[in-house]
Amino acid sequence: MALVAYESLIDPSAYPFFAFLFVVIGLFAFSTFAVSELTSTKKNIFKGLTLATIASATLGLGIFFVFLAGGIYV
Amino acid sequence: MRIQLFVTLLISVIALLLCTSSSAAASSNIVKTNWINNDVTRTIDLSTQIAKQTIQIKAKNQGTQSTNIYTVAIPTFVDGHQQIQAFIGDSEKKSLNILQSYTTKSNENQEFNLYDIELDKSYSKDSTLILKVKIISMNQVVAYPPTISQGQNQLVRFTDNAYFTSPYETESQKSTFKLSSSKVESYTQSVIDGQTATQKGQQVVYGPFRNVAPLAFSSVTVHYENNQPFLRLTNLIKEYEVSHWGNIAVETFYWILHGGAKWTGSFSRLDFQRNPAGSAPSHITEITEIVPRESADFYYRDEIGNISSSQYYPKQTETAFKIQPRFPLVGGWKNEFYTGYNLPTAPFLQKDTDTGRFQLTVGAGVSIENIFVQDHTLRFILPEGATDIKVVRTPFGGASKVEESFDIRKTFFDTVGRPVFEIKTEYTSFENYEPIVISYNLSPLAIFHEPLLAIGAVFCLCLFVIVFTRIDLSLLKRSSNKVARTPEVEKNAQQFKQLFDGRVQYHQDMEDAINTFARTGTAQEFQVAKQTLEQKYKESLSSTANKIVSTVSALDPVFSTHLKDLLEKSTQLQQIQSQIADHEAKQRSNKDQSSKSVSRFQYEEIRNKLISTYRKTFDDIITTFESLY
């Protein structure tokens, strides 16, 4: 039986940085997606889905890290 | 005495022979002879509310067989709740297991609780055992008189056996009662075994006694001054919320009570403020809890909200967390509040590299000196997906009642809820707050559950936007005029479309020309531009379109009315545009002649009206036109 101390994947002191980074990128990606979806007359479902994937991945991580940085350890 | 012992032995041997298959409880009715206590030094520390007995035992195995069990007894008449710890030699590193407890009666019909201690090894015949037994007794030091008023000292009473209670014979023993002060009201002074008790300062000594019979018993009481705060927790809930993202959140709920002599009469805040120690000697104004060195983000709150009077002092190996309740506590007063802090996972959460199981090692109670807890609850809120939760090591000895239960709690980013493992026990003291160790299984991928949930939520929002922008939610059907047309009508319709496109273009160009005129141009230039445009769109503006409409009216009357409507509107638009241009020209000429007939305000008003009519008509045309094609 070998016990090793468990460290989290990312050092908790880096959470505010990741929160800021992903929220900025996420909001940018999400607004790009929203603008393209709401204003363009010719709608392309693949373009929409690609933008949605990028936006959700970045903004989702952003929200998650905001929680961690704010002390709500999920 | 010897004869009595002999008789007892004889009876016990007979009893053993008679009921060989009897239970442990029944066979324990007998005095044990396999050990003999050579020398016992018993010290009872009574300086606080907890009676701490430390018993140094030197015993010899005088039985015929080797044994690894040594039994101690506690008379049932004594008040309070006891916790027993036992150690080999003088070190207090590894406590021995307390196997079981059972009740038995001595010859004098006195009841005893017996506790079997599992020794570190088997002790052969004639070998010597050096044992240290600690008995922590809660609620045994009782305030007497039970009520005091402001300015009075707290007096307490302690009653116990003058002898070290043992099921074995003891050759030599001595009991020392260490008090909190030398102010002793009274102590039992009757002659016990030819000895009377002696008081030396803060100590009352009973013994030494020679050749004490098994389960010998003589009740003694000391009554003395003890102004220690009797701080106890009637209820304690300690929660550990483990996050594999690197944090263990600790939250502790306290229901504290000053269990000393009850306060009677009024409480003068003035007197108390002037001289706290003299006015209420056993008051509590501050509680210091020792927490791990790594603790951070402290908070201290109660039902009303945050309490600002708390400080923490990091020390070499620990952190002192000082909390000051909202009001001082005197005897019988209660208070409740909760505190919390965060711990990193690193030293407390460990992973077993062989089995992949996680092991959590944390404190089982609150490290407040001389405190004890009546109802003690520990909760472990583990990450979602944790299974097979087990207690590896518990500081609550084998003799205490421990209940385990499972629950589910839903908090942030949860779907099915987090498993909550609860341990309930009673009467624990700070003396036995060794760490508790629990272990559980958790998939290494489980930590991605929460970020994926957040990503999924945003993705759902995106999908909603995608779907929402693609479906038509308007109540009016936009293409209601678009009905199937016969080929002949369609041919005419296309011709009309070509012509009408030109008209639309003409209106737009005219608009530009008027705008240019309004800004910089002259009336002459505008006239030139107008004529050029009329020339350019001559075909569109001619009556060809009207002819097409009359052709269509014979074939498709409904469609033709729409087309007619379009042409009418276009003519209207032409009129409005020329009105705007005229209005503009008029304003120009007025300006040139410096006439004040039309004010600037009136001019603007008329112009805006015309433009808005123009906009409306133009939009109308476009909508109708688009709906037809």
Interface residues (C-beta under 8 A of the other chain):
Chain A: M1 A2 L3 V4 A5 Y6 E7 S8 L9 I10 D11 P12 G26 F30 F33 A34 E37 L38 K43 I45 G48 L49 L51 A52 T53 A55 S56 A57 L59 G60 L61 I63 F64 F67 L68 G71 I72 Y73 V74
Chain B: E241 S243 H244 W245 G246 N247 A249 D297 N342 P344 T345 A346 P347 L349 Q350 K351 D352 T353 D354 T355 F358 Q359 T411 F412 F413 I447 E450 P451 L452 A454 I455 G456 A457 V458 F459 L461 C462 L463 V465 I466 T469 R470
